[in-house]
Amino acid sequence: MPNSNTTSASPSPAAEIPVAPPGLKGLVVADTTIGRVRGDEGFFHYRQYDATELARLRSFEAVAALLIDGELPDADDEAAFRAELAAARHLDPGVANLLGPIAGQTPDLLAGLRAMIPMVVPPVPTIDLSHDQRRNAAIRVMGAVPTIVAGLHRVQRGDEPLTADPGLSHATDYIRMVTGSTPEPAVTEAVERYLLLTLDHGFNASTFTTRVITSTGADVGSAISGAVGALSGPLHGGAPRRVLDMLDDIGDPANAAPWALAKLEAGEKLMGFGHAVYRAADPRTDLLRETAIGLGGEVVDRALEIEQHLLRVLADWKPGAVIVTNVEYYAAIVLHLSGLDQDMFTPTFTTSRVVGWGAHLLEQAIAAKIIRPNARYVGPEPAQPVPSPA
């Protein structure tokens, strides 16, 4: 017989499961060696290196190799990785010939990109591939994404897509394939800094999506396409475009404070301000602000003045809260001054973040464990018995 001191009822299994905070905010869900965001300090790093210093001092190819292979390459290894990535920018004719039909089917460039990514690599489950095969597939997608993005954009504008030039750097070739002309070195440096600063940034929504899909053993194309889907949401990847719209609406910096107050009183957000993680200055903002100033022009001067007005309004609106200028504010300025249309801002982000997705895909595939959390049921208790039809 059971001990008479034991209770006859025990808590339901659901009651014993810890409940995550809304949006999983602050919850650790995996181990990673790829990087970390230390928001309270205003600092983030790729592996063991300060990410902003990497963006200032190293090439896109070198830092991409660091994320994918785990080590910052020497000159020979960087050249080898550069050649590997350049070769991956070339689209097979069967894929390239689909740029026109897909661009004609949807005006949404990210939707077209989601459709084309699975065509770049064979649909072989990652669980059936070796690490080297997964790596090769990830690099193939990393190279193809900028070519697809640029090609779809040009077709939508009525221009012919351009083939990749393996003799150019990754950033230079991307700008050329978008705009139709090889950029000046200052423009390449500005865009490359932006790309380097956005390669990876913690377990954001699209990166987490990559890992969840990879954890099922799905193929590389499916995982990266899913990440693009997550990125397409305006709360994740769409803010830079909205920053330029905001600056246009404000016009004269003297209008900034009343404009901002009206938006806040209407319950709207100010694009380019505030961050889910940073409670100190966003280090990406500092370098992009410096980069924008280097490019110069009226829009930079106006943006600098408007930024100060908006920060003061936000400080008064939420006393005690730490609200910083985030990466999207000056990213919009840098991309605009580099000759990229507003509708290319988020797609350009994908050409960078696909590297981080690839690195997380490789790390998750090694873990070989499906991500399968629980949900807390908060609906009515099941009816007993099921009622008969009337």
N, C-alpha and C positions, 0 to 999 in steps of 0.2 A: 504494500500500500504506500501511496505517496506520503511524505512527511506532512503532518497536520499543520505545521507552521508555514508551509509554502502556500502562496496564493494560487487560487484556481485560474486566474486570468493573467495573461502576460501581455505586454505592450505589443501592438501590431508591428510587423517589420518596418512599415513605412514610417512609424513614429520614431524609430531608432536611427533612421538615415539622416545625416546632417543635411540641412537645407542651405544651398549656395545663395549668396546675395544676388539681387537682381542684376542681370547682365553678366553674372560671374565676376563682378568687379572685385579685384584684389585677390581672387582665388587662384592658387597655384594648381595647374592641371597637368603639368608635364615638366620634365627636366630638359634643358637645352644648353648647348655650348656655343650657340650661334651669336647670341648677343643679349643685351639687357638694357632696359631703360630705367634710370634712377631719377624718377621725376622730382623728388624732393630736392635733389641737388642740381637739377638742370643739366643732366649729363646722360649720354648713352654711348654704348660701345659695340663694335663688331668684334666678336671673339675677344682677344686681349688688347685691342687697340681702340683709342679714342676715335669715335666715328667722324667727328668734325675735323680732326687732324688728318685722318685718311682722306676726307673729301678735299682738304686744302692741298695735300701733298702728293697723293697717288692717283693713278689712272683708274677709270672705270673697270678696265680689264683686270688690273691687279687686285682690286678690292672684291670683285666678283669671284676671282679665284680663291681669295681668302675665305669667303663664305661657303663656296662649294667644296673646296678641298681641305680647308682647315688651316692653311698656312699662307702667310703673305709671300708671294713668289719672288725669287730673285730675277734678274734680268732675262735669263734664258727661259725660265719657266713662265714668266709673264708673256714673253714673245710666243711661246707655244700655246698658251691659253688664248692669246689674242687671235692667233691663226685658227684655232678650233672654233672660237665664237664667230669669227668672220665667215668661216665656211658654213656655219649654222644659219647665218642670215640669208643664205641663198634658198629660195623656195623651189621645190621641184615643179616642173611645168604643170603637172596635174593639179597642184595646189594653187599655183599662181594664176592659172586660167579660171579659177573660181572667184577671184577678187571681184570681177565685174558682176557676175550673177548675184553674188551675196550682197554686194553694195546696193544692187538694184532692188533687193528684197526688203532691206531694212535701212532706214536712215540712222539707226542707232549703231554707232561704230563698235561699241563694246559687245552688242548682240552679235554683230558679224564676226568679231574676234572670237567670241565663245564658240561660234559654229565652226570656225576654221582650225582652232588649236588641235582638236582631236584628229584632224587630217594630217598633222605634221609628223606624228609618231604612231607606230603600230599600237592597236588597242590591246596590249598584252598586260595582264595584271602585274602590278609591281611585286606581288608576292611570288611570282614565277620568274623574276629577273634577278640577276646578280647585282651587286652594288655598282659595278662598272657599267652595266647595261642601264641601270636606273640613271646614273650620272650622265651617260651619253644622251639619254632621252631628255633629261632635264635641260641640258645645254642646247640640245636641238630646239626645244621650245623657247628657251631664253633668246636664242638668235633669231628665231622666226617671228616672234611677237612684234618687234619694231618694224620689220619688213611688212608684215600683214597690216599693222596699224597705219603705216604710211601709205601703203597701197590702197586700202579701203578709202582713206581720206582723199587721195588724189582722184580716184574714180568718182567719188561723190561730188567733187568739184568739176568734173568733166575733163580731167587730165589723165594722161597715161601713167600707170604705175612705173616706178623705176626699179631696176634690179639692184641688188646690193653690190657695193664696191669693196672687195676684201682688202684693198690697199689702204682704206681709211680706218680711223678709230671708230669704235662702236657709236660714240656720241656724235661724231662728225657725220658718219654715214646716215644715222637716223635723221638728223636735221636736213641733210641733202635729199634724202628720199621723201621727206615731207614737203619741203619748200621748193625743190627743184634746183637749188644751187648750193655749192659748197660754202659753209659759213666762214666768217672771219674767226681767227683764233680766239678773240675775246668772247664771242658768242658761244663757241664750242666749250670754252672753259666754264662759262656761266651755266650752260645746260648740264654739263658733266657734273658740276658741283651739286646741282639739284638732284640729278640721278643718284649720285653717291650718297646724298643725305637721306634718300628715301628707299634705299635697297631693302632695309628691314627695320622694324620698329616694334619689337615685342610681339605679344600674342593678340595683335589686332584682328578684326573680324575676318578679313580675307586670309590671313596666315592661319588662323585657327581652322577656317574652312578647309584649307589645303590639308592640314594634318588630320582632320576628321575623315575626309574622303580617302586619303592615303591609308589611314588605319584600317579601312575595310579591305585593303589589298587591291583597290581599283587601279586602273592604268594611269600613267602620268598625264595624259591629255585630259582625262576626266577631272583629275584633281586640280589642275591649273585652270581649266574652264570654270569649275565651281568657284575658285578664288576670284576670277574675273566677275562672276555673278555677284559675289559679295561686295566687291569693290564698286560696282555700278550704283550702289545706293548712295544718295547725296549726303548722308551722314558720315560716310567713310571717305569716298574719293572725289566728291563733287565740289568741295568748297572753293578751290582756287578760281574756278570760273565765276562763282558768285561773288568773290572778292572784287573782281573788276567791275561787275555790275553795281556793287555797293559804291565803289569810288566814283563811277559815272553818275550815280544818283546823287551823291553828295556834292560833286562839282567843286565849288570853292570851299577850301578848308574852313572858312568862317561858318559854313553851314553844318559842319560836322556834329557839333554838340546838340543843337536842336533836332537834327535828323536822327541822331542816335537815341535821344530821349524818347522821341515819338515811336521809334521801333521797339524799344524796351517796354514802354507803357502798353504797347499793343501785344506784348508777349512774344515778340520775335527775337531772334538771336542776331548778333553782329558777326558776320562772317570773318574768319581770320583771327578770332579772339577766343581764348579759353581752350583748355585741353583736358582730356579725361585723365591724363597721367601727370603732366608737369605742374608742379607747384612752385617752381622757380622758372627763370627764363628758359624758353625752348632754345637749345643750342643751335638747332637748325635755322631758326629765325635769325640769329646773330650773323651767321655766315652768309645767309641769303640777303640780308639787309646790306651787308658789306659788298656783296656781289652786285646788287642792284645799284648801289651808289657808284660802283666802278663803271657800270654801263651808262649811268647818267641820264638826264633828260627831265622834262617838265613833269612827267607822270611820277618819277621818283621823288622829286622835291615835294609834290603835292601829297604823295602817299606818306612820306615822312611826317609831314605836318598833321595830316589827318590822323595818323596813328596816335600821336600824342594827345590829341583832343579826345579820341575814343577811349583811350586808356584812363583818362581823367574821369570821363563820364561813368565808365564801368566801376571805377574805384568808389565813386560817390553812390552809385546805384546799389552796390553790394559791399558795404564797409566790412573790412576784415577778411573778405575773400581774396584769394590770390588769382587774378585773371591776367594771363600773359598773352602776348601776340604769338600766334602759333605759326607753323611752317607755311600754311596756305597763303598767308598775307603777302609775304615777299616772293613766294613761289609764283604767284600770279603775275607780279611785276616782271620777274626775271624771264618767265616763259613768254610773256607778251613782248618784251623788248628783244627777245631772240627770234621773233618773227613767226611764232606759233599762234594759230587761231585759238580763241577761247574754247571751242568745241574739241580741241586737241589736248587740253590740259590733263583731264583724267586719263585718256588713253596714253599720254606720255608717262604718267605715273605708272601705268602697267608695265611699260618697257623697263622700268627700274625695279619695281616690287616683284616682278617675276623671278628675279635672282633670289630674293629672300624666300619666296615660295619654293623655289627649287631646293634651296638649302634645307628648309624645314621638311620638305617631302622626303629627302634622303635620310634625314635624321629620324623621322617618324617611321619610315620603312624598316630601318634597323631595329626599332623598338618592337615591331611586329605584334602589336597588341591593339585590338579595336577599341576605339573611344565610344563608350556606351554608358552615359550617365542616366540617372533616373529623373522622373518628373513627379512633382507632388500633385496628386489629384485633389482638387478643391471644389468639385461639382457635387450634386446631390447624391446621396447614397442610393445604390441600386434598389429599384422597386421590387418588392416580394409579395406575391408572385408577379410574373409578367402578365399584365391585363389582357384579357381576350379582346379581339376586335369587336367594335360596336355592331 
